Amino acid sequence: MSSGSLYVIKLGSSTIVNHPEIFEEIGRIVRRGNQLLLVAGGAEAIRRKYESISRPMPFLTLPTGDEARYCSPEEMPYIREAYHEYILAPIRKHLKEQGLSVFGQVGGDNGLVLGQKAKPIKAIRDQKTVIVRDSMFGQYTGSQASFLQSALLAFDVVCITPPIWDSELEAYINIDADVLAAELAVELEAHHLRFITGTAGLLRDIGDAGSTIPDVYGNEELASVQGRMKQKVRAARLAVSRGICDVNISGPHSVETGGRTWFWQAEREPANFDLLNKVARIPSVSEDEHELARFLLEEIQGPSITGHIDSAGNVVFRKGNGSHTLMLLGHLDTVPHVWPVRSEGEGLTGRGVVDAKGCFVNFIHMLQEVDVPENGSLLVVGAVEEEVSSSKGAHYIRDHYQADAVIIGEPSGEDSLTLGYYGLFKLRISIRRAQEHTAAKDSISAIDELYEVASDIRTRVRDIDPQCLSSLIDIEHRNERGYIEVNAILNFRISPEAGKGYKDKVDLSVGEGVTVDVLRATPGFANPRSDALVKAFIRSFAKHGKSIRYLKKRGTSDMNTLASSWTSVPMVAYGPGDSSLDHTNDEYLSYKEVETARSILKEAVSEWFRLRTEV
């Protein structure tokens, strides 16, 4: 029962019947805090049903030569029974064994998933073309999306199978389960869509189990794709063209191991920007960074590069084994909501391209482009949960890694270097009062009281830090059993000048019935301009004919978390992008700026290693 990111996973009946270990993988996905919609196919189940009742299974030969199962009105009851007996029943059993709650049904039951019967089709019988009018096959037209969304919140797993319901005919109609999964992923705005198959993704040679096609761009021709796999490709392309989800076909019979074929909505980009386009198209809202981390771990390989995902979920790469360590620290997560990524010729628009996937992809390129000296190490880390209060990734890095200097991956623009950030002081104000009539003498509402308390606290914090900024970012109000409860989040941005001890100077006692909890108290940080790290950037900017502009930002980054204990480690932030677009629906990153920032970064990293060698 989660409000996290939504996975749609399509399982074939062969996987369900013969490979129950897939449900252990499903359990791990759910336990990471995700919602999960399972769409189940039924070919193997239908075959078993017909065998159990000794009924011949009817097929049609299409003009293409392909065979399709023929579903006339007389066959529909057997197909529905097959799904109930051989698909839904074992799914419930296996998910229960994983400790998961499940809501499962045939899609057409109660009109949950709707469709429209297809037009008559042509078939070949006795070497003649005939028109078949009673085939109960159709297309998806919609679903009771609000019900499905409520079910996804109430249950660990929601499972839907064909057939679906044609309300005009008042009859069940069949639909391809792959297409059903893609349509539901689009309508429900799923983040991840996975088609589980019996091979290691799409194969270049169906006789070679190791010939996985890693990437499919746009409408590239796939000559090796045959039979049922064509429908998976069609469904995958439908989802990437109309949805926000990342899409892959994976297996054999696994979402975690084996091979994967990724589908990308864009045409193949130049090599310099290919990785950026892929990373931007893998949704990674805070606490849902696993798919992106795993993709990077598989994608970034080389004889001198090692990589792993650490206990916090950060993806970590290292090049070199020397004692002089430079850390390039970016973050994998974005704020919600996810919206479609689009390549626009000269740049890229989409959630997270500015904050801060463009910055981190430039860091990844340093692994291939920078020559690390024998006495040096380049550590590239993609942190999790930077955009939420936990800063889980940065806290783990602070406590488990070491570095001589750190470059943070945040947008500064190609012409600027960020030397510091304001800190974050985050408070929760809670008020609980007995309900009373608003016309009562001296009555003051709990919400009015909240504003008075917030104003009082703001004054106290400003007395300690006149440069601070503050805002009420969330208010909740409820009336329950005669009591009014109000909860609010009061956010402060604290200047570096306030120092590390500002929290202890703020009096948060505000009276009976009011509690103030500190959710986060991160100090600001400002790096001096005189150390070797800044000097390396000064020389790089000069080499590229640019004057350096220094920034001190009023936001907060993972730099603040590291600085809370890494007191003598130089830290700056650098990366392409206009930070005024952070967290907006207008994020846009210019390819030209990405390339320029990458060149400046490469020279600065190389210069830092040269300066360390001279010491």
FIVEXFI-964267 format. One record per residue (C-alpha): x, z, y; residue number from 1. Coordinates in Angstrom, 1 decimal. Each point is the difference from the previous one (the first is absolute). Layout:
N
SITE    east      up   north    n
SITE       X       Z       Y  NUM
...
//
This chain:
615
SITE    east      up   north    n
SITE     0.0     0.0     0.0    1
SITE     2.0    -1.3     2.9    2
SITE    -0.3    -1.7     3.4    3
SITE     3.4    -1.7    -0.5    4
SITE     0.9    -3.6    -0.3    5
SITE    -2.1    -2.2    -2.3    6
SITE     1.4    -1.7    -3.0    7
SITE    -2.1    -2.7    -1.8    8
SITE     1.4    -0.5    -3.5    9
SITE    -1.4    -2.7    -2.3   10
SITE     0.5     0.7    -3.7   11
SITE    -0.7    -2.5    -2.8   12
SITE    -1.9     1.3    -3.0   13
SITE     3.0    -0.6    -2.2   14
SITE     2.0     2.5     2.1   15
SITE    -2.9     2.5    -0.1   16
SITE    -0.5    -0.3    -3.8   17
SITE     3.6    -0.4    -1.2   18
SITE     2.2     1.7     2.7   19
SITE    -1.6     3.4     1.0   20
SITE     3.4     1.1     1.5   21
SITE    -1.2    -1.9     3.1   22
SITE    -2.2     2.9     0.8   23
SITE     3.0     2.3     0.3   24
SITE     1.2    -2.3     2.8   25
SITE    -3.4     0.1     1.6   26
SITE     0.1     3.7    -0.1   27
SITE     3.3     0.0     1.9   28
SITE    -1.4    -2.3     2.7   29
SITE    -3.0     2.3     0.5   30
SITE     2.2     3.1     0.1   31
SITE     2.0    -1.5     2.8   32
SITE    -3.1     0.4     2.1   33
SITE    -1.5    -3.5    -0.2   34
SITE    -3.5    -1.2    -0.6   35
SITE    -0.3    -2.4    -3.0   36
SITE    -2.6    -2.7    -0.8   37
SITE     0.4    -1.3    -3.5   38
SITE    -1.4    -3.4    -0.8   39
SITE    -0.2    -0.8    -3.7   40
SITE    -0.1    -3.3    -1.7   41
SITE    -1.8    -0.5    -3.3   42
SITE     1.3    -2.9    -2.1   43
SITE     1.3     2.1    -2.9   44
SITE    -2.9     2.3     0.2   45
SITE    -2.5    -2.8    -0.2   46
SITE     1.9    -1.5    -2.9   47
SITE    -0.2     3.3    -1.9   48
SITE    -3.7     0.3     0.8   49
SITE    -0.9    -3.4    -1.3   50
SITE     2.1     0.7    -3.2   51
SITE    -1.8     3.3    -0.5   52
SITE    -3.4    -1.7     0.0   53
SITE     1.2    -3.2    -1.8   54
SITE    -1.1    -2.1     2.8   55
SITE     1.8    -3.3     0.9   56
SITE     1.4     0.1     3.5   57
SITE    -1.0    -3.1     2.0   58
SITE     2.5    -2.0     2.1   59
SITE    -0.2    -3.0     2.2   60
SITE     2.7    -2.6     0.3   61
SITE     0.5    -0.9     3.7   62
SITE     1.0    -3.5     1.3   63
SITE     3.5     1.4     0.6   64
SITE     0.4     0.7    -3.7   65
SITE    -0.1     3.8     0.6   66
SITE    -2.4     2.1    -2.1   67
SITE    -2.4     2.5     1.7   68
SITE    -2.2     2.6    -1.6   69
SITE    -3.6    -1.1     0.2   70
SITE    -2.3     2.7     1.3   71
SITE    -3.6    -1.1    -0.3   72
SITE    -2.9     2.5     0.7   73
SITE    -0.2     0.7    -3.7   74
SITE     3.6     1.1    -0.1   75
SITE     0.0     2.3     3.0   76
SITE    -1.3     3.2    -1.9   77
SITE     2.9    -0.2    -2.4   78
SITE     2.5    -0.4     2.8   79
SITE    -1.3     3.1     1.8   80
SITE     0.0     2.0    -3.3   81
SITE     3.6    -1.1    -0.6   82
SITE     1.1     1.4     3.4   83
SITE    -1.9     3.3    -0.6   84
SITE     1.3     0.5    -3.5   85
SITE     3.6    -1.4     0.0   86
SITE     1.0     0.3     3.7   87
SITE    -1.8     2.8     1.9   88
SITE    -0.1     2.5    -2.9   89
SITE     3.8    -0.1    -0.7   90
SITE     0.8     0.0     3.7   91
SITE    -1.9     3.2     0.5   92
SITE     1.6     1.5    -3.1   93
SITE     3.6    -0.9     1.1   94
SITE    -0.5     1.1     3.6   95
SITE    -1.5     3.3    -1.1   96
SITE     3.1     0.5    -2.1   97
SITE     2.0    -0.4     3.2   98
SITE    -2.1     2.7     1.7   99
SITE    -1.7    -2.5     2.2  100
SITE    -3.6    -0.3     1.0  101
SITE    -1.5    -3.5    -0.2  102
SITE    -3.1    -1.9     1.2  103
SITE    -0.4    -3.2    -2.0  104
SITE    -2.7    -2.6    -0.4  105
SITE    -0.8    -3.7    -0.5  106
SITE     0.2    -1.4     3.4  107
SITE    -3.6    -1.4    -0.1  108
SITE    -1.6     3.3    -0.9  109
SITE    -2.2     1.2     2.9  110
SITE     1.1    -3.0     2.0  111
SITE     3.3     1.6     0.8  112
SITE     1.9    -3.3     0.0  113
SITE    -1.8    -3.2     1.0  114
SITE     0.5    -3.7    -0.7  115
SITE    -1.6    -3.4    -0.2  116
SITE    -0.4    -2.2    -3.0  117
SITE     2.2    -3.1     0.2  118
SITE    -1.3    -3.5     0.0  119
SITE    -0.4    -1.8    -3.3  120
SITE     3.3    -0.9    -1.5  121
SITE     1.4    -3.0    -1.9  122
SITE     1.1     0.4    -3.6  123
SITE     1.2    -2.3    -2.8  124
SITE    -2.2    -0.1    -3.2  125
SITE     0.6    -2.5    -2.7  126
SITE     2.4    -1.8     2.3  127
SITE    -2.8    -0.4     2.6  128
SITE    -0.4     1.6     3.4  129
SITE    -3.1     2.2     0.2  130
SITE    -1.4     2.2     2.7  131
SITE    -0.4     3.7    -0.9  132
SITE    -2.6     1.7     2.1  133
SITE    -0.5     3.4    -1.6  134
SITE     3.6     1.3     0.2  135
SITE    -0.4     3.5     1.5  136
SITE     3.3    -0.2     1.8  137
SITE     0.3     0.5     3.8  138
SITE     1.8     1.1     3.1  139
SITE     0.4     3.3     1.8  140
SITE    -2.1     0.4     3.1  141
SITE     0.5     3.7     0.9  142
SITE    -0.3     3.6    -1.1  143
SITE    -1.5     3.3     1.0  144
SITE     3.3     0.8     1.7  145
SITE    -1.1     3.3     1.5  146
SITE    -1.0     1.3    -3.4  147
SITE     3.3    -1.1    -1.5  148
SITE     1.9     1.7     2.8  149
SITE    -1.9     3.2    -0.6  150
SITE     0.7    -0.2    -3.7  151
SITE     3.7    -0.5     0.6  152
SITE     0.0     3.2     2.1  153
SITE    -2.0     1.9    -2.7  154
SITE     1.8    -1.1    -3.1  155
SITE     3.6    -0.5    -1.0  156
SITE    -0.6    -3.5    -1.4  157
SITE    -2.9    -2.4     0.5  158
SITE    -0.3    -2.7    -2.7  159
SITE    -2.1    -3.2     0.4  160
SITE    -0.4    -2.8    -2.5  161
SITE    -1.9    -3.3    -0.1  162
SITE    -2.7    -1.2    -0.2  163
SITE    -1.5     0.3     3.5  164
SITE    -3.5    -0.3     1.4  165
SITE    -1.7    -3.1     1.5  166
SITE    -2.8     1.5     2.0  167
SITE    -1.8    -3.3     0.6  168
SITE    -0.2    -0.7    -3.8  169
SITE    -0.3     3.7    -0.8  170
SITE     2.4    -0.5    -2.8  171
SITE     3.6     0.8    -1.0  172
SITE     2.6    -2.7     0.5  173
SITE     3.5    -0.1    -1.3  174
SITE     3.1    -0.1     2.2  175
SITE     3.7    -0.3    -0.6  176
SITE     1.4     3.6     0.2  177
SITE     3.2    -1.2     1.8  178
SITE    -2.1    -1.5     2.8  179
SITE    -2.3     3.0     0.0  180
SITE     3.1     2.3     0.5  181
SITE     1.3    -2.2     2.9  182
SITE    -3.4    -0.1     1.7  183
SITE    -0.5     3.7    -0.2  184
SITE     3.6     0.6     1.3  185
SITE    -0.8    -2.2     3.0  186
SITE    -3.4     1.6     0.8  187
SITE     1.2     3.6    -0.4  188
SITE     3.3    -0.7     1.9  189
SITE     2.2     1.1    -2.9  190
SITE     3.7     0.5     0.7  191
SITE     1.3    -1.0    -3.5  192
SITE    -1.4    -2.5    -2.5  193
SITE     1.5    -0.2    -3.5  194
SITE    -0.8    -2.4    -2.8  195
SITE     1.3     1.4    -3.3  196
SITE     0.7    -2.6    -2.6  197
SITE     1.7    -0.4    -3.4  198
SITE     3.2    -1.7     1.4  199
SITE     2.6     1.0     2.5  200
SITE    -1.9    -1.5     3.0  201
SITE    -0.1    -3.8     0.2  202
SITE     2.6    -1.7    -2.1  203
SITE     1.8    -3.2     0.8  204
SITE     0.2    -0.7    -3.8  205
SITE    -2.8     1.6    -2.0  206
SITE     2.4     0.0    -3.0  207
SITE     2.5     2.1     1.9  208
SITE    -1.2     3.6     0.6  209
SITE     2.8     0.5     2.6  210
SITE    -0.8    -2.9     2.2  211
SITE    -2.1     1.9     2.6  212
SITE    -0.8    -1.8     3.2  213
SITE     0.7     2.7     2.6  214
SITE    -1.8    -1.4     3.0  215
SITE    -2.8    -2.5     0.7  216
SITE    -0.3    -1.1     3.6  217
SITE    -3.1    -1.6     1.5  218
SITE    -1.4    -2.8    -2.1  219
SITE     3.2    -0.8    -1.9  220
SITE    -0.6    -2.0    -3.2  221
SITE     0.4     1.9    -3.2  222
SITE     0.3    -2.6    -2.7  223
SITE     0.8     2.5    -2.7  224
SITE    -3.3     1.9     0.4  225
SITE    -2.5    -0.8    -2.7  226
SITE    -3.3     1.2    -1.4  227
SITE    -1.4     3.3     1.1  228
SITE     3.0     0.7     2.3  229
SITE    -1.3    -2.7     2.3  230
SITE    -3.0     2.3     0.9  231
SITE     2.4     2.9     0.8  232
SITE     1.9    -2.2     2.3  233
SITE    -3.2    -1.1     1.7  234
SITE    -1.2     3.5     0.4  235
SITE     3.4     1.2     1.3  236
SITE     0.0    -2.8     2.6  237
SITE    -3.5     0.9     1.0  238
SITE     1.0     3.6     0.7  239
SITE     3.2    -0.7     2.0  240
SITE    -1.7    -2.6     2.2  241
SITE    -3.0     2.2     0.9  242
SITE     1.0     3.6    -0.5  243
SITE     2.6     2.5     1.2  244
SITE     1.3     0.9    -3.5  245
SITE     3.3    -0.8    -1.6  246
SITE    -0.6    -1.8    -3.3  247
SITE     2.0    -0.4    -3.2  248
SITE    -0.5    -1.0    -3.6  249
SITE     1.9     2.4    -2.2  250
SITE     0.6     0.9    -3.6  251
SITE     0.2    -0.1    -2.9  252
SITE    -3.0     2.4     0.0  253
SITE     1.6     2.2     2.7  254
SITE    -0.1     0.5     3.7  255
SITE     3.3     1.9     0.1  256
SITE     2.4    -1.8    -2.4  257
SITE     0.8    -3.5    -1.0  258
SITE    -0.2    -3.0     2.4  259
SITE    -2.0    -0.6     3.1  260
SITE    -1.0    -3.2     1.9  261
SITE    -0.8     0.6     3.6  262
SITE    -2.3    -2.2     2.1  263
SITE     0.7    -0.4     3.7  264
SITE    -2.6    -1.4     2.4  265
SITE     2.7    -1.8     2.2  266
SITE     2.0    -3.0    -0.9  267
SITE     3.6     0.6    -1.0  268
SITE     1.9     1.3     3.1  269
SITE     3.7    -0.7     0.8  270
SITE     2.3     2.4    -1.9  271
SITE     0.7     2.1     3.1  272
SITE    -3.7     1.0     0.3  273
SITE    -1.2    -0.2    -3.6  274
SITE     0.5     3.7    -0.7  275
SITE    -1.6     1.0     3.3  276
SITE    -3.1    -2.0    -0.8  277
SITE    -0.3     1.5    -3.5  278
SITE     0.5     3.6     1.2  279
SITE    -2.5    -0.4     2.8  280
SITE    -2.6    -1.2    -2.6  281
SITE     0.2     3.0    -2.3  282
SITE    -2.3     2.7     1.5  283
SITE     1.8     3.4     0.2  284
SITE    -2.2     2.4     2.0  285
SITE     1.5     3.5     0.0  286
SITE    -0.1     1.6    -3.4  287
SITE    -0.4    -3.5    -1.6  288
SITE     3.6    -1.2     0.2  289
SITE     0.6    -0.2    -3.8  290
SITE    -0.7    -3.7    -0.4  291
SITE     2.3    -1.0     2.9  292
SITE     2.8     2.3    -1.2  293
SITE    -0.2    -1.4    -3.5  294
SITE    -0.1    -3.6     1.3  295
SITE     3.1     0.5     2.0  296
SITE     1.8     1.7    -2.9  297
SITE    -0.7    -3.1    -2.1  298
SITE     0.7    -2.5     2.8  299
SITE     3.3     1.4     1.4  300
SITE     2.8    -0.4    -2.5  301
SITE     3.7    -0.8     0.0  302
SITE     3.2     0.9    -1.7  303
SITE     1.0     2.4     2.7  304
SITE    -3.4     1.5     0.8  305
SITE    -1.6     2.9    -1.8  306
SITE    -3.6     1.1     0.5  307
SITE    -2.5     2.6    -1.1  308
SITE    -3.3     1.7     1.1  309
SITE     0.7     3.7     0.6  310
SITE    -2.2     3.0    -0.8  311
SITE    -1.8    -0.3     3.4  312
SITE    -0.8    -3.7    -0.6  313
SITE     2.6    -1.3     2.5  314
SITE     1.7    -3.3    -1.1  315
SITE     3.8     0.5     0.3  316
SITE     2.7    -2.7    -0.1  317
SITE     3.8     0.6     0.1  318
SITE     2.8    -2.5     0.6  319
SITE     3.6     1.4    -0.3  320
SITE     1.3     3.3    -1.2  321
SITE     2.3     1.2     2.8  322
SITE    -0.2     3.3     1.8  323
SITE    -1.1    -1.5     3.4  324
SITE    -3.7    -0.3    -0.3  325
SITE    -2.3    -1.8     2.4  326
SITE    -3.8     0.4    -0.7  327
SITE    -2.5    -2.6     1.1  328
SITE    -3.3     1.9    -0.2  329
SITE    -3.3    -1.9     0.3  330
SITE    -3.5     0.8    -1.2  331
SITE    -2.3    -1.8    -2.5  332
SITE    -3.3     1.3     1.2  333
SITE    -2.4    -1.2     2.6  334
SITE    -3.1     1.4     1.7  335
SITE    -3.4    -1.2    -1.2  336
SITE    -2.0    -2.2     0.1  337
SITE     1.6    -3.0    -1.7  338
SITE    -0.8    -3.4     1.4  339
SITE     1.1    -3.5    -1.1  340
SITE     3.6    -1.1     0.5  341
SITE     0.4    -3.4     1.5  342
SITE     3.1    -2.1     0.6  343
SITE    -0.4    -1.8     3.3  344
SITE     2.9    -2.4     0.0  345
SITE     2.3     1.9     2.3  346
SITE    -0.9     3.5    -1.2  347
SITE    -2.1     2.3    -2.1  348
SITE    -3.1     2.0     0.8  349
SITE    -1.4     2.8    -2.2  350
SITE    -0.1     3.7    -0.6  351
SITE     3.4     1.6     0.0  352
SITE     2.1    -3.1     1.0  353
SITE     1.2     1.9     3.1  354
SITE    -0.3     3.5    -1.1  355
SITE     2.2    -0.3    -1.9  356
SITE     0.3    -2.5    -2.8  357
SITE     1.9    -2.5     2.1  358
SITE     2.6     2.7     0.7  359
SITE     0.4     1.0    -3.6  360
SITE     0.2    -3.5    -1.3  361
SITE     3.0    -0.5     2.4  362
SITE     1.5     3.1    -1.6  363
SITE    -0.4    -1.6    -3.4  364
SITE     1.7    -3.1     1.1  365
SITE     3.1     2.1     1.0  366
SITE     0.5     0.7    -3.7  367
SITE     0.7    -3.7    -0.6  368
SITE     1.6    -0.8     3.3  369
SITE     2.4     2.9     0.9  370
SITE     3.4     0.3    -1.6  371
SITE     0.3     3.7    -0.7  372
SITE     3.6     1.2     0.0  373
SITE     1.6     1.8    -2.9  374
SITE    -0.3     3.3     1.7  375
SITE    -3.6    -0.5     1.1  376
SITE    -3.5     0.2    -1.3  377
SITE    -3.1    -1.6     1.4  378
SITE    -3.2     1.9    -0.9  379
SITE    -3.3    -1.8     0.6  380
SITE    -3.1     2.2    -0.4  381
SITE    -3.7    -0.8     0.3  382
SITE    -1.8     3.3     0.6  383
SITE    -3.5     0.9    -0.8  384
SITE    -2.7     1.7     2.1  385
SITE     1.7    -0.5     3.3  386
SITE    -3.3    -0.7     1.7  387
SITE    -1.7     3.2    -1.1  388
SITE     0.8     3.6     0.9  389
SITE     1.7     0.7    -3.4  390
SITE     3.0    -2.2     0.7  391
SITE     0.6     0.5    -3.7  392
SITE     2.7    -2.6    -0.4  393
SITE     2.0     1.1     2.9  394
SITE    -0.1     3.7    -1.0  395
SITE     1.3    -0.9    -3.5  396
SITE     2.7    -2.2     1.5  397
SITE     1.0     2.8     2.4  398
SITE     0.3     2.5    -2.9  399
SITE     1.6    -2.3    -2.7  400
SITE     2.2    -2.6     1.7  401
SITE     3.0    -0.1     2.3  402
SITE     1.2    -2.5     2.6  403
SITE     2.6    -0.2     2.7  404
SITE    -2.4    -1.9     2.3  405
SITE    -3.6    -1.3    -0.1  406
SITE    -1.7    -3.1     1.3  407
SITE    -3.8     0.5     0.0  408
SITE    -2.1    -3.2    -0.5  409
SITE    -2.5     0.1     2.8  410
SITE    -0.9    -2.7     2.5  411
SITE     2.1     0.2     3.2  412
SITE     0.1    -3.8     0.8  413
SITE     3.1    -2.0    -0.5  414
SITE     1.4     1.0     3.4  415
SITE    -0.3     3.8    -0.2  416
SITE     1.3     3.0    -2.0  417
SITE    -2.1     3.1    -0.4  418
SITE     2.1     3.2     0.4  419
SITE    -2.8     2.5    -0.5  420
SITE    -3.6     1.0    -0.6  421
SITE    -2.4     2.6     1.2  422
SITE    -0.9     2.6    -2.6  423
SITE    -3.5     0.7    -1.5  424
SITE    -1.9     3.3     0.4  425
SITE    -3.2    -0.4    -1.9  426
SITE    -2.7     2.8     0.0  427
SITE    -3.3     0.5    -1.7  428
SITE    -2.5     1.9     2.0  429
SITE    -2.9     1.6    -2.0  430
SITE    -3.0     1.7     1.5  431
SITE    -2.9     1.7    -1.9  432
SITE    -3.0     1.4     1.8  433
SITE    -3.5     1.2    -1.0  434
SITE    -2.6    -2.5     1.0  435
SITE    -2.0     0.9     3.2  436
SITE    -2.4    -1.8     2.3  437
SITE     1.7    -2.1     2.7  438
SITE    -2.4     1.5     2.6  439
SITE     1.1     3.5    -0.8  440
SITE     1.5     1.9     2.9  441
SITE     3.8    -0.4     0.3  442
SITE    -0.1    -2.4    -3.0  443
SITE     3.0    -2.3    -0.4  444
SITE     0.2    -2.6    -2.7  445
SITE     2.8     0.0    -2.6  446
SITE     1.1    -3.4     1.2  447
SITE     0.1     1.2     3.7  448
SITE     2.1     3.0    -1.3  449
SITE     2.3    -2.4    -1.8  450
SITE     0.7    -1.9     3.1  451
SITE     0.8     3.2     1.9  452
SITE     2.3     1.2    -2.8  453
SITE     1.8    -3.4    -0.1  454
SITE     0.4     0.1     3.8  455
SITE     1.5     3.5    -0.2  456
SITE     2.5    -1.0    -2.7  457
SITE     0.9    -3.1     2.0  458
SITE     0.9     2.1     3.0  459
SITE     2.2     2.3    -2.2  460
SITE     1.9    -2.9    -1.5  461
SITE     0.5    -1.7     3.4  462
SITE     1.5     3.3     1.3  463
SITE     2.7    -0.4    -2.7  464
SITE     0.4    -3.8     0.1  465
SITE    -1.2    -1.6     3.3  466
SITE     0.7    -3.4    -1.5  467
SITE    -2.3     0.3    -3.0  468
SITE    -2.9    -2.2    -0.7  469
SITE    -3.2     1.1    -1.7  470
SITE    -3.2    -1.4    -1.5  471
SITE    -3.0     1.2    -2.1  472
SITE     0.2    -2.5    -2.9  473
SITE    -2.8     1.2    -2.3  474
SITE    -3.1     2.2     0.3  475
SITE    -2.4     1.0    -2.8  476
SITE    -3.2     1.9     0.5  477
SITE    -2.5     1.4    -2.6  478
SITE    -2.9     2.4    -0.2  479
SITE    -0.1     1.9    -3.3  480
SITE    -2.1     3.0    -1.0  481
SITE    -0.6     1.2     3.6  482
SITE     3.6    -0.4     1.1  483
SITE     1.6    -2.7     2.3  484
SITE     3.5    -1.1    -1.1  485
SITE     2.2    -2.2     2.2  486
SITE     3.5    -1.2    -1.0  487
SITE     2.3    -2.1     2.1  488
SITE     3.5    -1.3     0.0  489
SITE     2.0     0.5     3.2  490
SITE     3.1    -2.2     0.1  491
SITE     3.0     0.6     2.3  492
SITE     3.0    -2.2     0.5  493
SITE     2.9     2.3     0.8  494
SITE     3.0    -1.2     2.0  495
SITE     3.6     0.4    -1.4  496
SITE     0.7     2.3     3.0  497
SITE    -2.4     2.6    -1.4  498
SITE     2.5     0.8    -2.8  499
SITE    -0.5     1.0    -3.6  500
SITE    -1.5     3.5     0.8  501
SITE    -3.0    -1.1     2.1  502
SITE    -2.5     0.9    -2.7  503
SITE     1.0     3.7     0.1  504
SITE    -0.6     0.1     3.7  505
SITE    -3.6    -1.2    -0.1  506
SITE    -2.7     2.8    -0.3  507
SITE    -2.7    -1.3    -2.3  508
SITE    -2.2     3.1     0.0  509
SITE    -3.3    -1.1     1.6  510
SITE    -2.7     2.6    -1.0  511
SITE    -2.4     1.1    -2.7  512
SITE    -1.6    -2.7    -2.1  513
SITE     2.6    -2.6     1.0  514
SITE     3.0    -0.9    -2.1  515
SITE     2.9    -2.3     0.8  516
SITE     2.1    -1.3    -2.8  517
SITE     3.3    -1.8     0.5  518
SITE     0.0    -3.1    -2.1  519
SITE     3.3    -1.4     1.2  520
SITE     2.7     1.1     2.4  521
SITE     2.7    -2.6     0.2  522
SITE     2.5     0.2     2.9  523
SITE     1.0    -2.9     2.1  524
SITE     3.4    -1.6    -0.4  525
SITE     2.3    -2.0     2.3  526
SITE     3.3    -1.4    -1.1  527
SITE     2.9    -0.2     2.5  528
SITE     1.4    -3.4     1.1  529
SITE     3.6     0.8    -0.8  530
SITE     0.3     0.1    -3.8  531
SITE     1.3    -2.7    -2.3  532
SITE    -3.5    -1.2    -1.1  533
SITE    -1.1    -0.8     3.5  534
SITE     3.4    -1.5     0.8  535
SITE    -0.5    -2.3    -3.0  536
SITE    -3.2    -1.3     1.4  537
SITE     1.5    -0.3     3.5  538
SITE     2.6    -2.3    -1.4  539
SITE    -2.5    -2.0    -2.1  540
SITE    -2.3    -0.5     3.0  541
SITE     3.0    -1.2     2.1  542
SITE     1.1    -2.4    -2.7  543
SITE    -3.5    -1.5     0.1  544
SITE     0.1    -0.2     3.8  545
SITE    -2.5     2.7     0.6  546
SITE    -0.1     3.2     2.1  547
SITE    -1.2     3.0    -1.9  548
SITE    -3.2     1.8     1.2  549
SITE    -0.4     3.6    -1.1  550
SITE    -3.4     1.4    -1.0  551
SITE    -1.4     3.5    -0.5  552
SITE    -3.4    -0.4    -1.6  553
SITE    -3.0     2.3     0.3  554
SITE    -1.0    -0.6    -3.6  555
SITE     1.5     1.7    -3.0  556
SITE     2.0    -1.4    -2.9  557
SITE     1.9     1.1    -3.1  558
SITE     2.9     0.5     2.3  559
SITE    -1.6     3.2     1.2  560
SITE    -0.4     1.3    -3.6  561
SITE     3.7    -0.6    -0.9  562
SITE     1.2     1.4     3.4  563
SITE    -1.7     3.3    -0.8  564
SITE     3.0     0.8    -2.3  565
SITE     2.4    -2.9     0.3  566
SITE     1.3     1.5     3.3  567
SITE     3.3    -1.9     0.2  568
SITE    -1.0    -3.4    -1.4  569
SITE    -0.3    -2.9     2.6  570
SITE    -3.4    -1.7    -0.2  571
SITE    -1.5    -3.0     1.9  572
SITE    -2.9    -2.3    -0.7  573
SITE     0.0    -3.8     0.1  574
SITE    -2.2    -2.8    -1.1  575
SITE    -1.9    -3.1     1.0  576
SITE    -3.5     0.3     1.5  577
SITE    -2.0     1.2     3.0  578
SITE    -0.8     3.6    -0.6  579
SITE    -3.0    -0.1     2.3  580
SITE    -1.7    -2.0    -2.9  581
SITE     0.6     2.9    -2.5  582
SITE    -3.2     1.0    -1.8  583
SITE    -2.0    -2.7     1.8  584
SITE    -1.9    -3.0    -1.5  585
SITE     2.3    -2.2     2.0  586
SITE     3.3     0.6    -1.8  587
SITE     2.1    -3.2     0.3  588
SITE     3.6    -0.6    -0.8  589
SITE     2.0    -3.0     1.2  590
SITE     2.3    -1.6    -2.6  591
SITE     2.5    -0.7     2.8  592
SITE     0.1     3.7     0.9  593
SITE     0.4     1.0    -3.6  594
SITE     3.0    -2.3    -0.4  595
SITE     1.7     1.2     3.2  596
SITE    -0.6     3.6    -0.8  597
SITE     1.4    -0.6    -3.5  598
SITE     3.2    -1.5     1.4  599
SITE     0.5     2.9     2.5  600
SITE    -0.6     2.5    -2.8  601
SITE     2.4    -1.7    -2.3  602
SITE     2.8     0.1     2.6  603
SITE    -0.8     3.6     0.9  604
SITE     0.1     1.1    -3.6  605
SITE     3.3    -1.8    -0.6  606
SITE     1.5     1.4     3.2  607
SITE    -1.0     3.6    -1.0  608
SITE     1.9    -0.4    -3.3  609
SITE     3.0    -1.4     1.9  610
SITE    -0.1     3.0     2.4  611
SITE    -0.2     2.4    -2.9  612
SITE     3.0    -1.6    -1.6  613
SITE     2.0     0.4     3.2  614
SITE    -0.6     3.7     0.1  615
//
